[in-house]
Amino acid sequence: MMRRNRMGVTGTGAHVLNRDSVAMNPAATEHERDQHTASWLAVVRGAAYLSAGTLVATTVLYLLDATNVLDTAPTFRRSGRGPLVDEATFFAAFFNHQHALWWDIALRDVLGPVAFLSLACLGLGLANLWGSRRPSMQLTVALLSFGAVFSAINSLLYLGELNYWRYGGWTATPAEGMQAIGRSAESIDHLTQYPEAFGFTLVAIALIVLTRAGRAHLNLATAALGYAAGACLLGLVACAVGNLDTGYDLFAFAAGIVVGPAFLIVLAGTMRPRSG
């Protein structure tokens, strides 16, 4: 359905870019303006598609692990032989389980930072197309940049545990040694929880601010996807902090496979320069 956007240009609700809003040299020729716009359009499209693809891949790899599709995770059991032996037995089984999935962990913790860093590039591109001096766009770029950094730190810290997990053959003997190694790995796991939550929170707020800032360029369906992607990430954070594993997996599926990639793909597909 045709509608009139806030800039007074009749369109279908797709992105309509006004070259006058792009910050550039007033003395630049029309050809240079077109090149400037085309270059940033390419950045936005490429970043959106790359982020969508790597986000889906990262989430699928995570869910294959979380749902025990690739290998069944061990559970802690009390044997009556004392907590030291029980913990060592569990850690040995868990390390062997992680060894079976080391390739999954390596892929998702490399692709994850790519997905979020691509989002930062997307925000920078949109700021140059929609008006880099607008406070909302500058805030979007800052939030996406810091969110991407914290999310990347989380993934890279967890990736460091492959120094343990790429080797197999772990045993519970001697129990003291296995417990010490298990506890050190567990500490790294705890250290990644809040950088992830903080990074996801920043990205979620950035998506909401970006969607609101682009309301003159977005149709209702695209804007709804943007707000929904931010809301799903906030739900993910709440479940992570509350240790709600099932809720975390559901929000991960929604944010990383359904709503988030859909928003990015629609955003990239509708970007085009103003005609005429």
Backbone as JSON, one array per atom type, in Angstrom:
{
  "sequence": "MMRRNRMGVTGTGAHVLNRDSVAMNPAATEHERDQHTASWLAVVRGAAYLSAGTLVATTVLYLLDATNVLDTAPTFRRSGRGPLVDEATFFAAFFNHQHALWWDIALRDVLGPVAFLSLACLGLGLANLWGSRRPSMQLTVALLSFGAVFSAINSLLYLGELNYWRYGGWTATPAEGMQAIGRSAESIDHLTQYPEAFGFTLVAIALIVLTRAGRAHLNLATAALGYAAGACLLGLVACAVGNLDTGYDLFAFAAGIVVGPAFLIVLAGTMRPRSG",
  "N": [[0.85, -1.18, 0.0], [0.56, 2.2, -0.89], [2.12, 4.96, 0.69], [2.73, 8.08, 2.38], [5.83, 9.19, 3.43], [7.66, 10.56, 6.27], [9.29, 12.46, 5.18], [7.94, 13.47, 3.12], [7.97, 12.16, 0.72], [6.56, 10.15, -1.65], [6.21, 6.67, -1.38], [6.88, 3.14, -0.98], [7.36, 2.48, 1.56], [9.89, 1.52, 1.78], [13.48, 1.99, 2.19], [14.23, 5.3, 1.67], [16.53, 7.37, 0.5], [17.8, 10.5, 1.16], [19.93, 12.5, -0.5], [20.73, 14.96, 0.34], [20.89, 14.77, 3.07], [23.2, 13.53, 3.65], [26.31, 13.87, 5.1], [28.72, 15.8, 3.63], [31.21, 17.34, 1.53], [30.22, 20.55, 0.58], [30.98, 21.51, -1.88], [31.24, 19.36, -3.5], [30.79, 17.41, -6.45], [27.85, 16.32, -8.29], [28.28, 13.75, -9.21], [30.24, 12.83, -7.42], [28.75, 12.84, -5.07], [26.91, 10.85, -5.67], [28.65, 8.66, -5.83], [29.58, 8.58, -3.22], [27.19, 7.96, -1.83], [26.59, 5.49, -3.04], [28.77, 3.96, -2.22], [28.47, 3.8, 0.59], [26.0, 2.55, 0.65], [26.71, 0.04, -0.34], [28.34, -0.81, 1.76], [26.45, -0.97, 3.86], [24.62, -2.9, 2.86], [26.34, -5.14, 2.5], [27.33, -5.5, 5.14], [24.94, -6.01, 6.51], [23.97, -8.41, 5.32], [26.16, -10.1, 5.86], [26.23, -10.05, 8.66], [23.69, -11.16, 9.22], [23.93, -13.76, 8.13], [26.14, -14.89, 9.57], [25.14, -14.65, 12.13], [22.95, -16.42, 12.13], [24.34, -18.84, 11.64], [26.02, -18.97, 13.93], [24.09, -19.16, 15.98], [22.74, -21.54, 15.34], [24.84, -23.39, 15.63], [25.3, -23.07, 18.37], [22.82, -23.96, 19.46], [22.78, -26.62, 18.62], [24.66, -27.66, 20.32], [23.59, -26.96, 22.87], [21.19, -28.37, 22.98], [21.97, -30.97, 23.0], [22.25, -32.37, 20.6], [24.5, -33.11, 19.11], [26.18, -34.38, 20.94], [25.67, -35.95, 24.05], [25.47, -34.09, 26.98], [27.24, -34.5, 30.06], [25.98, -35.16, 33.41], [26.14, -34.01, 36.8], [26.77, -36.33, 39.35], [26.3, -37.87, 42.51], [28.37, -40.14, 44.08], [29.02, -41.24, 46.49], [31.62, -41.45, 47.1], [32.82, -39.22, 47.94], [33.05, -35.59, 47.66], [35.28, -34.59, 46.23], [36.16, -36.65, 44.47], [33.79, -37.01, 43.06], [33.45, -34.52, 41.81], [35.77, -34.44, 40.23], [35.29, -36.63, 38.55], [33.03, -35.71, 37.18], [34.08, -33.39, 35.88], [36.02, -34.54, 34.22], [34.42, -36.07, 32.49], [32.93, -33.98, 31.38], [34.91, -32.45, 30.08], [35.76, -34.26, 28.14], [33.4, -34.43, 26.71], [33.25, -31.78, 25.74], [35.52, -31.86, 24.17], [34.67, -33.48, 22.09], [33.09, -31.68, 20.81], [34.67, -29.61, 19.98], [35.13, -28.37, 17.51], [32.68, -27.21, 16.91], [32.47, -25.3, 18.94], [34.71, -23.73, 18.31], [34.01, -22.7, 15.75], [31.6, -21.23, 16.25], [32.45, -19.31, 18.09], [34.16, -17.82, 16.65], [32.66, -16.92, 14.47], [30.66, -15.53, 15.82], [31.79, -12.99, 16.89], [32.27, -11.82, 14.37], [29.66, -11.44, 13.42], [28.64, -9.46, 15.2], [30.5, -7.37, 14.96], [30.04, -6.75, 12.32], [27.51, -5.67, 12.58], [28.18, -3.25, 13.82], [29.5, -1.98, 11.72], [27.34, -1.76, 10.0], [25.72, 0.08, 11.4], [27.38, 2.35, 11.25], [27.39, 2.78, 8.5], [24.66, 3.36, 8.0], [24.42, 5.68, 9.49], [25.9, 7.46, 7.96], [24.32, 7.58, 5.73], [21.77, 8.35, 6.6], [22.23, 10.59, 8.05], [24.85, 11.66, 9.67], [25.27, 13.48, 11.69], [23.14, 13.49, 13.33], [21.96, 13.11, 16.63], [20.75, 10.67, 17.45], [21.69, 8.82, 15.58], [24.44, 8.95, 15.99], [24.5, 7.99, 18.6], [23.56, 5.4, 18.12], [25.68, 4.3, 16.62], [27.73, 4.39, 18.55], [26.69, 2.71, 20.59], [26.37, 0.26, 19.21], [29.03, -0.22, 18.52], [30.42, -0.44, 21.03], [28.88, -2.52, 22.1], [29.46, -4.56, 20.27], [32.18, -4.94, 20.8], [32.2, -5.86, 23.5], [30.7, -8.22, 23.18], [32.36, -9.63, 21.46], [34.62, -9.94, 23.09], [33.55, -11.65, 25.04], [33.1, -13.99, 23.48], [35.72, -14.58, 22.63], [37.08, -15.0, 25.03], [35.82, -17.34, 25.91], [36.55, -18.96, 23.8], [39.2, -19.34, 24.37], [39.24, -21.51, 26.06], [39.54, -23.71, 24.52], [42.13, -24.48, 24.59], [42.17, -26.38, 26.57], [40.11, -28.15, 25.72], [40.58, -29.11, 23.16], [42.09, -31.31, 23.38], [41.76, -34.78, 24.11], [40.85, -37.66, 26.14], [40.6, -37.25, 28.93], [40.78, -37.96, 32.4], [39.6, -38.92, 35.69], [41.63, -39.26, 37.45], [44.72, -38.2, 38.67], [42.43, -37.16, 41.2], [42.64, -34.65, 42.43], [44.1, -33.08, 40.61], [42.43, -33.05, 38.3], [40.18, -31.83, 39.35], [41.17, -29.28, 39.94], [41.86, -28.28, 37.4], [39.34, -28.34, 36.22], [37.95, -26.5, 37.81], [39.3, -24.13, 37.16], [38.62, -23.81, 34.46], [35.9, -23.53, 34.79], [35.79, -21.08, 36.09], [36.53, -19.32, 34.04], [34.32, -19.62, 32.42], [32.33, -18.45, 34.04], [33.29, -15.84, 34.02], [32.67, -14.98, 31.47], [29.95, -14.54, 31.43], [28.74, -12.03, 32.22], [30.02, -10.03, 30.56], [28.91, -10.89, 28.11], [26.14, -10.5, 28.62], [26.08, -7.71, 29.05], [27.08, -6.76, 26.6], [25.1, -7.73, 24.8], [22.94, -6.28, 25.79], [23.62, -3.62, 25.14], [23.64, -3.82, 22.33], [20.96, -4.47, 21.89], [19.62, -2.15, 22.81], [20.71, -0.38, 20.97], [19.6, -1.3, 18.55], [16.92, -0.7, 18.96], [17.03, 2.11, 19.22], [18.08, 2.71, 16.69], [16.01, 1.82, 15.01], [13.96, 3.55, 15.75], [15.16, 5.99, 15.04], [15.24, 5.69, 12.31], [12.63, 5.89, 11.43], [11.52, 7.47, 9.46], [12.36, 6.29, 7.19], [11.68, 3.63, 7.19], [9.27, 1.04, 6.64], [6.23, -0.08, 8.29], [6.34, -2.85, 8.85], [9.09, -3.48, 8.7], [10.1, -1.81, 10.71], [8.79, -2.96, 12.9], [10.07, -5.44, 13.01], [12.63, -4.58, 13.71], [12.24, -3.47, 16.3], [11.33, -5.81, 17.55], [13.57, -7.48, 17.37], [15.36, -6.16, 19.08], [13.9, -6.44, 21.47], [13.89, -9.23, 21.8], [16.61, -9.73, 22.24], [16.92, -8.44, 24.7], [15.27, -10.07, 26.25], [16.81, -12.37, 26.1], [19.05, -11.58, 27.57], [17.89, -11.24, 30.1], [17.19, -13.88, 30.72], [19.73, -15.04, 30.73], [21.01, -13.79, 32.92], [19.28, -14.62, 34.91], [19.72, -17.32, 34.9], [18.09, -19.05, 33.38], [17.82, -21.58, 31.5], [16.21, -22.83, 29.48], [14.55, -20.71, 28.63], [16.55, -19.0, 27.73], [17.53, -20.43, 25.51], [15.25, -20.39, 23.86], [14.87, -17.63, 23.38], [17.3, -17.19, 22.14], [16.97, -18.64, 19.78], [14.86, -17.16, 18.65], [15.97, -14.55, 18.42], [18.39, -15.0, 17.04], [17.92, -16.6, 14.81], [15.39, -16.18, 13.7], [13.97, -13.46, 14.07], [16.05, -11.45, 14.24], [17.91, -11.97, 11.95], [15.94, -11.73, 9.92], [15.17, -9.02, 10.11], [17.62, -7.79, 9.39], [18.04, -8.76, 6.78], [15.75, -7.84, 5.4], [16.16, -5.11, 5.77], [18.57, -4.73, 4.32], [17.72, -5.5, 1.77], [15.92, -3.54, 1.01], [17.26, -1.19, 0.84], [18.08, 1.59, -1.07], [19.16, 4.2, -3.32], [17.75, 7.52, -3.6], [15.46, 8.01, -6.17], [15.41, 9.89, -9.19]],
  "CA": [[0.0, 0.0, 0.0], [1.36, 3.41, -0.98], [1.95, 5.88, 1.8], [3.65, 9.21, 2.36], [6.68, 9.11, 4.61], [7.81, 11.8, 7.03], [10.04, 13.4, 4.39], [7.08, 13.98, 2.08], [8.25, 11.48, -0.53], [5.68, 9.01, -1.8], [6.95, 5.44, -1.63], [6.26, 1.91, -0.52], [7.81, 2.2, 2.91], [11.27, 1.08, 1.74], [14.42, 3.05, 2.53], [14.35, 6.36, 0.68], [17.69, 8.1, 0.99], [17.92, 11.86, 0.69], [21.36, 12.79, -0.59], [21.02, 16.2, 1.05], [21.12, 14.47, 4.48], [24.51, 12.9, 3.78], [27.32, 14.87, 5.4], [29.82, 15.76, 2.67], [31.69, 18.65, 1.1], [29.21, 21.23, -0.23], [31.5, 21.76, -3.22], [31.35, 18.09, -4.21], [29.95, 17.31, -7.64], [26.76, 15.35, -8.2], [28.87, 12.41, -9.39], [30.89, 12.45, -6.17], [27.69, 12.52, -4.11], [26.39, 9.53, -6.03], [29.66, 7.66, -5.45], [29.55, 8.52, -1.75], [26.0, 7.21, -1.44], [26.71, 4.1, -3.51], [29.78, 3.27, -1.4], [27.88, 3.48, 1.89], [24.96, 1.55, 0.42], [27.39, -1.26, -0.44], [28.76, -1.18, 3.12], [25.26, -1.36, 4.63], [24.11, -4.19, 2.37], [27.3, -6.2, 2.82], [27.37, -5.72, 6.59], [23.68, -6.62, 6.93], [23.93, -9.81, 4.89], [27.2, -10.84, 6.58], [25.78, -10.2, 10.04], [22.56, -12.09, 9.26], [24.42, -15.12, 7.88], [26.97, -15.37, 10.67], [24.28, -14.76, 13.3], [22.22, -17.69, 12.01], [25.29, -19.94, 11.81], [26.43, -19.01, 15.33], [22.97, -19.62, 16.82], [22.52, -22.96, 15.04], [25.92, -24.15, 16.27], [25.05, -23.06, 19.82], [21.66, -24.8, 19.8], [23.17, -28.02, 18.45], [25.35, -28.02, 21.56], [22.72, -26.8, 24.04], [20.11, -29.37, 22.95], [22.59, -32.3, 23.01], [22.08, -33.05, 19.31], [25.78, -33.65, 18.67], [26.73, -35.27, 21.98], [24.93, -35.73, 25.3], [26.28, -33.51, 28.05], [27.16, -35.27, 31.32], [25.37, -34.51, 34.58], [26.85, -34.29, 38.05], [26.15, -37.38, 40.15], [26.98, -38.2, 43.76], [28.67, -41.57, 44.11], [29.32, -41.68, 47.85], [33.08, -41.52, 47.27], [33.3, -37.91, 48.38], [32.87, -34.52, 46.68], [36.46, -34.43, 45.39], [36.11, -37.65, 43.4], [32.6, -36.76, 42.24], [33.71, -33.37, 40.94], [36.77, -34.83, 39.25], [34.63, -37.5, 37.58], [32.19, -34.87, 36.32], [34.9, -32.53, 35.03], [36.64, -35.38, 33.19], [33.38, -36.37, 31.51], [32.56, -32.75, 30.7], [36.0, -32.07, 29.19], [35.7, -35.18, 26.99], [32.24, -33.99, 25.94], [33.65, -30.57, 25.03], [36.49, -32.25, 23.15], [33.91, -33.99, 20.96], [32.42, -30.55, 20.16], [35.6, -28.47, 19.9], [34.97, -27.68, 16.23], [31.47, -26.41, 17.03], [32.82, -24.16, 19.79], [35.64, -22.88, 17.56], [33.3, -22.0, 14.69], [30.63, -20.23, 16.72], [33.1, -18.22, 18.8], [34.81, -16.99, 15.63], [31.61, -16.29, 13.69], [29.92, -14.6, 16.67], [32.35, -11.64, 16.81], [32.06, -11.29, 13.01], [28.27, -10.99, 13.34], [28.43, -8.22, 15.94], [31.32, -6.32, 14.35], [29.33, -6.36, 11.11], [26.44, -4.76, 13.02], [28.78, -1.94, 14.04], [29.71, -1.4, 10.38], [26.01, -1.42, 9.51], [25.32, 1.33, 12.04], [28.2, 3.43, 10.7], [26.9, 3.04, 7.15], [23.36, 4.02, 8.06], [24.63, 7.04, 9.98], [26.36, 8.28, 6.83], [23.23, 7.7, 4.77], [20.6, 8.99, 7.21], [22.62, 11.82, 8.72], [25.82, 11.29, 10.7], [25.28, 14.46, 12.77], [21.96, 13.3, 14.17], [22.34, 12.48, 17.9], [20.28, 9.29, 17.52], [22.56, 7.97, 14.78], [25.73, 8.86, 16.7], [24.28, 7.09, 19.73], [23.48, 4.05, 17.57], [27.04, 3.86, 16.27], [28.47, 4.15, 19.79], [26.15, 1.53, 21.28], [26.7, -0.94, 18.44], [30.48, -0.43, 18.59], [30.76, -0.98, 22.35], [28.23, -3.82, 22.22], [30.22, -5.53, 19.48], [33.44, -5.21, 21.49], [31.93, -6.72, 24.66], [30.28, -9.53, 22.69], [33.55, -10.3, 20.92], [35.44, -10.33, 24.24], [32.91, -12.83, 25.61], [33.36, -15.16, 22.63], [37.15, -14.89, 22.58], [37.43, -15.59, 26.32], [35.36, -18.73, 25.91], [37.35, -19.67, 22.81], [40.47, -19.7, 24.99], [39.16, -22.79, 26.74], [39.93, -24.78, 23.6], [43.44, -24.98, 25.02], [41.87, -27.61, 27.3], [39.13, -29.05, 25.11], [41.01, -29.73, 21.89], [42.73, -32.58, 23.73], [40.85, -35.74, 24.72], [41.44, -38.62, 27.07], [40.63, -36.77, 30.3], [40.39, -38.94, 33.42], [39.4, -38.37, 37.03], [42.77, -39.65, 38.28], [44.4, -37.96, 40.08], [41.23, -36.34, 41.37], [43.0, -33.28, 42.77], [44.5, -32.39, 39.39], [41.27, -32.85, 37.44], [39.31, -30.83, 39.97], [41.8, -27.96, 39.81], [41.71, -27.85, 36.0], [37.92, -28.09, 36.0], [37.58, -25.25, 38.47], [39.86, -23.0, 36.41], [37.78, -23.65, 33.28], [34.6, -23.04, 35.26], [35.96, -19.66, 36.38], [36.48, -18.61, 32.76], [32.92, -19.65, 31.99], [31.63, -17.44, 34.82], [33.76, -14.52, 33.6], [32.07, -14.59, 30.19], [28.51, -14.35, 31.55], [28.31, -10.64, 32.26], [30.36, -9.33, 29.31], [27.9, -11.24, 27.11], [24.88, -9.83, 28.96], [26.24, -6.27, 28.83], [27.19, -6.54, 25.16], [23.79, -7.94, 24.2], [22.07, -5.17, 26.2], [23.98, -2.47, 24.33], [23.18, -4.05, 20.96], [19.5, -4.4, 21.9], [19.24, -0.73, 22.89], [21.1, 0.23, 19.7], [18.61, -1.67, 17.53], [15.7, 0.07, 19.24], [17.31, 3.51, 18.86], [18.23, 2.75, 15.24], [14.69, 1.69, 14.4], [13.24, 4.81, 15.98], [15.81, 7.04, 14.25], [14.97, 5.47, 10.9], [11.19, 5.74, 11.18], [11.18, 8.15, 8.21], [12.85, 5.46, 6.09], [11.26, 2.25, 7.35], [7.83, 0.77, 6.7], [5.81, -0.58, 9.6], [6.8, -4.23, 9.04], [10.54, -3.46, 8.98], [10.26, -1.23, 12.05], [8.35, -3.96, 13.88], [11.15, -6.42, 13.12], [13.73, -3.97, 14.45], [11.88, -3.43, 17.72], [11.24, -7.19, 18.04], [14.94, -7.99, 17.52], [15.87, -5.59, 20.32], [13.19, -7.03, 22.61], [14.35, -10.61, 21.96], [17.92, -9.69, 22.87], [16.73, -8.1, 26.11], [14.79, -11.29, 26.87], [17.97, -13.26, 26.2], [19.86, -11.1, 28.68], [17.18, -11.53, 31.35], [17.32, -15.33, 30.97], [21.13, -15.33, 31.05], [21.27, -13.35, 34.29], [18.45, -15.43, 35.79], [20.07, -18.74, 34.73], [16.93, -19.76, 32.83], [18.41, -22.16, 30.31], [15.22, -23.04, 28.43], [14.19, -19.4, 28.12], [17.7, -18.5, 26.97], [17.56, -21.11, 24.21], [14.12, -19.92, 23.05], [15.17, -16.28, 22.92], [18.41, -17.3, 21.19], [16.37, -19.06, 18.51], [14.08, -16.05, 18.1], [16.83, -13.42, 18.06], [19.5, -15.35, 16.16], [17.53, -17.36, 13.62], [14.13, -15.7, 13.12], [13.68, -12.02, 14.01], [17.25, -10.66, 13.94], [18.28, -12.07, 10.53], [14.86, -11.21, 9.07], [15.3, -7.57, 10.11], [18.81, -7.4, 8.65], [17.86, -9.08, 5.36], [14.78, -6.88, 4.86], [16.84, -3.82, 5.76], [19.51, -4.7, 3.2], [17.01, -5.64, 0.51], [15.14, -2.36, 0.67], [18.13, 0.0, 0.74], [18.35, 2.08, -2.4], [19.23, 5.66, -3.36], [16.57, 8.22, -4.04], [15.34, 8.07, -7.64], [15.0, 11.16, -9.74]],
  "C": [[0.89, 1.24, 0.0], [1.11, 4.29, 0.24], [2.95, 7.0, 1.66], [4.49, 9.18, 3.62], [6.89, 10.5, 5.21], [8.59, 12.85, 6.25], [9.22, 13.94, 3.23], [7.32, 13.34, 0.74], [7.36, 10.26, -0.62], [6.48, 7.77, -2.12], [6.21, 4.26, -1.07], [6.67, 1.55, 0.89], [9.23, 1.7, 2.95], [12.17, 2.25, 2.1], [14.5, 4.04, 1.39], [15.42, 7.31, 1.19], [17.75, 9.48, 0.36], [19.38, 12.24, 0.68], [21.72, 14.07, 0.16], [21.32, 15.94, 2.52], [22.47, 13.84, 4.72], [25.56, 13.99, 4.0], [28.48, 14.74, 4.44], [30.19, 17.2, 2.31], [30.65, 19.34, 0.23], [29.67, 21.47, -1.66], [31.6, 20.49, -4.05], [30.39, 18.08, -5.39], [28.85, 16.29, -7.42], [27.29, 13.93, -8.35], [29.54, 11.94, -8.11], [29.87, 12.11, -5.09], [27.12, 11.13, -4.38], [27.36, 8.43, -5.63], [29.68, 7.48, -3.94], [28.37, 7.67, -1.28], [26.12, 5.74, -1.82], [27.7, 3.31, -2.64], [29.19, 2.87, -0.05], [26.72, 2.49, 1.76], [25.57, 0.15, 0.34], [27.85, -1.75, 0.93], [27.57, -1.7, 3.92], [24.74, -2.72, 4.18], [25.04, -5.34, 2.74], [27.33, -6.53, 4.29], [26.1, -6.41, 7.07], [23.62, -8.1, 6.55], [24.96, -10.66, 5.64], [26.78, -11.08, 8.02], [24.65, -11.21, 10.15], [23.04, -13.53, 9.09], [25.22, -15.68, 9.03], [26.16, -15.5, 11.96], [23.49, -16.07, 13.29], [23.16, -18.86, 12.27], [25.72, -20.08, 13.26], [25.34, -19.59, 16.22], [22.69, -21.1, 16.58], [23.57, -23.82, 15.72], [25.73, -24.2, 17.79], [23.92, -24.01, 20.19], [21.94, -26.28, 19.59], [23.89, -28.54, 19.69], [24.37, -28.03, 22.73], [21.64, -27.87, 24.11], [20.65, -30.8, 22.85], [22.38, -33.08, 21.71], [23.37, -33.75, 18.89], [26.37, -34.64, 19.67], [26.01, -34.93, 23.28], [25.85, -35.22, 26.39], [26.14, -34.34, 29.32], [26.47, -34.47, 32.41], [26.15, -34.91, 35.83], [26.08, -35.32, 38.88], [26.98, -37.6, 41.42], [27.14, -39.71, 43.85], [28.89, -42.12, 45.51], [30.8, -41.77, 48.11], [33.67, -40.18, 47.69], [33.19, -36.87, 47.28], [34.07, -34.34, 45.75], [36.42, -35.39, 44.21], [34.92, -37.39, 42.48], [32.83, -35.58, 41.29], [34.73, -33.73, 39.86], [36.16, -35.71, 38.16], [33.76, -36.68, 36.61], [33.03, -34.03, 35.37], [35.57, -33.34, 33.92], [35.64, -35.71, 32.09], [33.01, -35.14, 30.7], [33.64, -32.32, 29.71], [36.02, -32.99, 27.95], [34.51, -34.85, 26.09], [32.58, -32.74, 25.12], [34.67, -30.87, 23.94], [35.77, -32.77, 21.9], [33.26, -32.86, 20.15], [33.37, -29.38, 19.9], [35.44, -27.69, 18.61], [33.74, -26.77, 16.24], [31.76, -25.13, 17.83], [33.72, -23.18, 19.03], [34.9, -22.06, 16.49], [32.39, -20.9, 15.23], [31.3, -19.07, 17.45], [34.03, -17.42, 17.9], [33.75, -16.24, 14.83], [30.82, -15.28, 14.52], [30.48, -13.19, 16.64], [32.18, -11.01, 15.43], [30.65, -10.73, 12.88], [28.09, -9.64, 14.02], [29.29, -7.08, 15.42], [30.7, -5.84, 13.04], [28.17, -5.42, 11.44], [26.98, -3.35, 13.25], [29.03, -1.23, 12.71], [28.38, -0.98, 9.76], [25.55, -0.08, 10.1], [26.08, 2.52, 11.49], [27.72, 3.8, 9.3], [25.58, 3.78, 7.15], [23.49, 5.45, 8.58], [25.07, 7.96, 8.85], [25.28, 8.48, 5.78], [22.05, 8.5, 5.32], [20.94, 10.28, 7.92], [23.54, 11.55, 9.89], [25.86, 12.27, 11.86], [24.06, 14.34, 13.68], [22.37, 12.6, 15.47], [21.93, 11.01, 17.97], [21.18, 8.36, 16.72], [23.95, 7.85, 15.42], [25.63, 7.92, 17.9], [24.21, 5.64, 19.25], [24.85, 3.49, 17.26], [27.83, 3.53, 17.53], [28.0, 2.88, 20.49], [26.51, 0.25, 20.54], [28.19, -1.26, 18.52], [30.88, -1.04, 19.93], [30.12, -2.35, 22.57], [28.98, -4.9, 21.47], [31.51, -5.92, 20.18], [33.21, -6.15, 22.68], [31.5, -8.12, 24.23], [31.45, -10.32, 22.14], [34.46, -10.77, 22.05], [34.88, -11.6, 24.88], [33.25, -14.07, 24.81], [34.83, -15.57, 22.66], [37.65, -15.46, 23.9], [37.03, -17.06, 26.36], [36.16, -19.57, 24.92], [38.69, -20.11, 23.39], [40.44, -21.03, 25.7], [39.44, -23.97, 25.81], [41.34, -25.28, 23.88], [43.31, -26.23, 25.87], [41.14, -28.6, 26.39], [39.56, -29.65, 23.78], [41.77, -31.03, 22.13], [41.71, -33.49, 24.41], [41.54, -36.63, 25.73], [41.52, -38.16, 28.5], [40.12, -37.85, 31.26], [40.29, -38.27, 34.78], [40.55, -38.71, 37.97], [44.02, -38.92, 37.79], [43.26, -36.95, 40.22], [41.58, -34.88, 41.65], [43.35, -32.47, 41.51], [43.31, -32.07, 38.48], [40.32, -31.81, 38.02], [39.88, -29.43, 39.79], [41.64, -27.42, 38.39], [40.25, -27.51, 35.7], [37.46, -26.79, 36.61], [38.1, -24.04, 37.71], [39.04, -22.74, 35.15], [36.41, -23.09, 33.65], [34.66, -21.55, 35.58], [35.9, -18.82, 35.11], [35.05, -18.54, 32.25], [32.1, -18.59, 32.73], [32.03, -16.03, 34.38], [33.1, -14.05, 32.31], [30.59, -14.23, 30.32], [28.1, -12.88, 31.45], [28.82, -9.78, 31.1], [29.37, -9.64, 28.19], [26.6, -10.48, 27.37], [24.97, -8.34, 28.68], [26.32, -5.96, 27.34], [25.85, -6.68, 24.45], [22.82, -6.8, 24.56], [22.35, -3.93, 25.36], [23.48, -2.62, 22.89], [21.66, -3.94, 20.89], [19.02, -2.95, 21.93], [19.55, -0.03, 21.57], [20.09, -0.07, 18.6], [17.3, -0.89, 17.71], [15.88, 1.54, 18.85], [17.41, 3.66, 17.35], [16.87, 2.7, 14.55], [13.88, 2.97, 14.57], [13.82, 5.95, 15.14], [15.49, 6.91, 12.77], [13.5, 5.38, 10.55], [10.74, 6.47, 9.92], [11.55, 7.32, 7.0], [12.28, 4.04, 6.1], [9.74, 2.13, 7.26], [7.5, 0.11, 8.03], [6.34, -1.98, 9.87], [8.28, -4.27, 9.41], [10.81, -2.89, 10.37], [9.86, -2.22, 13.13], [9.42, -5.02, 14.09], [12.32, -5.86, 13.92], [13.45, -3.91, 15.94], [11.84, -4.85, 18.32], [12.63, -7.79, 18.26], [15.57, -7.46, 18.81], [15.23, -6.22, 21.54], [13.66, -8.47, 22.86], [15.73, -10.66, 22.61], [17.83, -9.34, 24.35], [16.18, -9.31, 26.88], [15.9, -12.3, 27.07], [18.84, -12.88, 27.39], [19.21, -11.45, 30.01], [17.31, -13.01, 31.71], [18.75, -15.71, 31.33], [21.45, -14.96, 32.49], [20.49, -14.19, 35.29], [18.72, -16.92, 35.72], [18.87, -19.58, 34.3], [17.33, -20.35, 31.49], [17.4, -22.34, 29.17], [14.79, -21.73, 27.8], [15.3, -18.8, 27.28], [17.72, -19.12, 25.58], [16.43, -20.63, 23.3], [14.37, -18.52, 22.52], [16.35, -16.28, 21.94], [17.89, -17.7, 19.82], [15.63, -17.89, 17.85], [14.98, -14.92, 17.6], [17.85, -13.77, 16.98], [19.13, -16.05, 14.88], [16.3, -16.76, 12.92], [14.13, -14.17, 12.97], [14.91, -11.2, 13.59], [17.67, -10.75, 12.49], [17.21, -11.54, 9.59], [14.95, -9.69, 8.98], [16.48, -7.13, 9.24], [18.65, -7.64, 7.15], [16.87, -8.11, 4.71], [15.41, -5.49, 4.76], [17.77, -3.7, 4.56], [18.78, -4.72, 1.86], [16.26, -4.41, 0.07], [15.98, -1.1, 0.55], [18.35, 0.35, -0.72], [18.41, 3.6, -2.39], [17.94, 6.27, -3.87], [16.56, 8.31, -5.56], [14.9, 9.46, -8.05], [15.81, 12.32, -9.22]]
}
